Amino acid sequence: MTPAKGQKLQEEAIVKRVSRKHDDDGHGGAWKVAFADFCPALMCLFLVLWVLASRSKEQLESIMASGSGPQDLSRGDKMMDNITNPAGSLISREPIPGKGGGNPGPATSPDPETKLTKTHYDSPADMKELATVLAKLSDESGLAGNLQTIITPYGLRVMLHDTDKQGMFQRGSAVPSDPFRQLLHRLGPLFSRITNQMLVVGHTDAKQYRGQGGAAFSNWSLSSNRAMAARANLLEGGMKAQSVLQVVGMADRAPLNAHDPEGAVNRRIELLILTPGQAKLISQMYGMPHDVVPLAPGVDSVTPDKAALEKLRGAVKQRTESHHENYQ
């Protein structure tokens, strides 16, 4: 149509609305529901795999501890080094000393049948009585063949060692076996009744770990951890904390059987029940020195105990006089 003269041509703006029909009631949001169902299913799968992996580790530890399964003897009892923390795992699975293999239950109460005639043990006769009581407790715990006692000038040396049939700890770890844990719990109340202090010393065999770096887990770490685990179980049994004077790990440096450094008897925990005098000497050795006198510029010396020195002089004088009388 031609517009009239003098009339402005008006242009209309036409807006077209294009809509795309969505079937919101059909399959448009179904993927969201499927994804929401998939996430918990995937989480459950990871949980099941983690539980299965943990169960396999427990079974392997049990087999290696009992000695009934195949073991790589060429690599020693340090196989657990690669089992403890699998590569890629962010969850620490290091066994906790005193918490592996069952619930130890409450602290053991003192055994009324365990008779001690005194609370202070000093002489060899005293130590012999204590050794007899310890032997009885180990026999009742089924570990008679795992205990040896020796009376020394320093006190009673108690050696709790492995045998080919029975180990004190799970192989390559600081987790005590059930019989050893029960024995330590029974020894706790016994040691709580005496005033003697002790050294707790851990020993391993000569088999080495795969890692040889300075910061790698080694026999030094294992022996120290086992000694600390023994102390912890003695305390759980009722022993007083002040009964332990020192906890030491000696790795494989002091084997019981030097002809067989990898022998089971070398894996052991030693409890050295000290005489009061020896405990005092060790305490003074590591304690603050007293009566310091200058020996040389920049060098100090500690004066000896005067009473002990006079006693030694008297003994030397008496022996010298006796020697002269016999000579004449």
C-alpha positions, 0 to 999 in steps of 0.5 A: 500500500502506498502511503498518502502524501505528507504522511510519514511512513511508520515502521513497525518493529516486529518481535518474534518469540521463539520458544523451545518446548522442554519436556520437564516432566519427562527426561529433562531432570532424570540425569540429576537423580541418576547422579545423586544415586551414583555418588553414594553407591560409589562411596559404598564401593570405596568403603567396601574395598577399604574394609577388605584391604584392612581385613587382608592386612589383619589376616597377614599379620596373624599368619606372620605372628603365628609362624604358620604361614609362608614367610620370606626368611631371606628378608627377615621379620621386617616384612611388615615395613612394606605392609604397614602403610601401603603406597597412596594411603592417607590413613595411617595404619601403624599398629598401636602398641598395646592395642593390637589383637583384642581388647586387653580389658581393665588393668590386672589386679594383684594376684593374691597367690603371688607371695612377696616377703619384702618390698626392698630387694638388694642381696643375691638371696633377695633376687633369687626369691624374686626370680622364683616368683617371676618364673611361676608367673611366666609358667602360668602364662604359658611362657615358661620357655620364654623367660630366663633370669640371671642374678648379677651384681647390678640386680636381677636380669630378666630376659623375655625372649622369642622362641621358634614356636612363640614370639613376644611381638608380632613380626616386625612390629611393636604390637605384643602377642596376647600371651606376652601382653597378659604376662606384662599385665600380671607383672605390673602389680608385682612390680608395684609392690617393690621399691626397686627401679628397673631398666627396660631394654629392647633387642632385635635380631640381626635381620635388617629392613629394606630401607637403609637411609638414615631416617628409615625405620630400622632395628633401632626404631623397632627395639625402642618401640618394643621397649616402650610398648612393654613399659606401657603394658606394665603400667596398664597392669598397675606398675607405678610410673616411677618404677622405670628408671630408663627405657633403652633400645639396643637394636641387634648390638647385644645378641644372646646367641652371637653364633646365630645373630638372626636366631629367635632368642635374640628378639627379646625384652629385658627387665633389669631389676636394679639394686638400690645402690645401682639405681642411684649410681645410674641416676647420678650418672645422667643427673646434674653433677654435684660438688664440681671442682675445677680440674683444669681451665674449662674442665670440671670434675665431680668429687667422689662420695666421701663415705664410699671413698673412705670405705674403699681406703679402709678395705685397701689398707686392711688387705695391704696389712694382711698381705704383709703379715702373710709375707712375714 
